[in-house]
């Protein structure tokens, strides 16, 4: 759960990657064959988030922070072998970046 939003309804605990810190290249999906990212350090300020190429994954769910910006996203890769970058910006100009490269 992030900012009051349930990201997964599985009995198994999914992995939520913290994109507010440096991320190593992500190679594996979590429960439900998705990727979950926390993109804000709390619920008071969210981030603007995108991924490139945008065709590589679809948004399954998002948790909002105050002000309607994003606190977390759940992305589903569109193909088994896919690569994309998570891109975002937090208030104050802090950048979020992560590389996803499915084996």
N, C-alpha and C positions, 0 to 999 in steps of 0.2 A: 504494500500500500504506500502510495506517495501522495501527500497533500490531500488525503481523504479519498483518493481514487484507487480502487482495486485494479491492479494491472493484469493479474492472472488469477484464474479460479481453480488452479490445479492444487491437489493435495501436496504435491512435491514442491519444494521451495525453488522458485526460479532464480536465475542469476540476473541481477540488475547491475549493469556496468555504470560506474561513476564517471561520467564524461566531464565533470568539473575539474578533474585531475588528468594528468597525462595517461593516455590509454595505450597499451601495447596493441599490436595488430590482433584483431579478434577473428578467430578461425572457426568457432563452433557456435551453434545455436543453443538456446536454453529450452526449457520445457515448453512444448507447444510449437516448436520449430520457429521461434521468433527471437528477436534481439530486443532487450529492454535497456534503456539508458536513462539515468538521472542526469538532467542537464542544468539544474539549478541547485544551489547549496541549501536552499530552504524553500519555504512556501511564500515568503514575503515578496520575493523578486524572481520572476521567471526569465526565460531566454527566448530569443528568436532562433528557431531551429529549422534546418533543411538538410538534405543529403544529395550528393551528386555522384553519378547521374541519378536524377529523380525517378527514372524508370527502373532502377535496380531494386527498389523496395516500396512497399505501400504502408501507410500508416494504419495500424490496427486500433490503437488507443492512445490517448494523451491525458496526462494529469496536468491540470492548470494550477499555476501559482496566482497570487493576488495580481490584479490588473489584467488578467486574461492571458498573460504570457505562459509559456510552457515550462513545467517543472520536470516532466518525464515523458518519454515516448516509447511505444512498442512498435517495432517495425518487423514486417514479414518480407524476407527476400523473395523476389519474383522468380528466381531461377536457382537450381541447386548449386551451381558454381557461379558466384557473383562477387564483384568487388565494388565497393562504394565508400565514400567519405561522409562522415557525420560532421556537419558544419553548424556552428552557432555563435551567438554573441550574447553576452550578459551585460547588464548595466555597467557603465564605467569602461566599456571597450574590451573586456576580457573575452578572449576567443575560446571556443570549444572546438576540438578537432579529434577525430578518431578514424582509423582505417579498418574497414571490414573486408576480409578476403577469405571467402569460403573455399575450402580445399576441395 
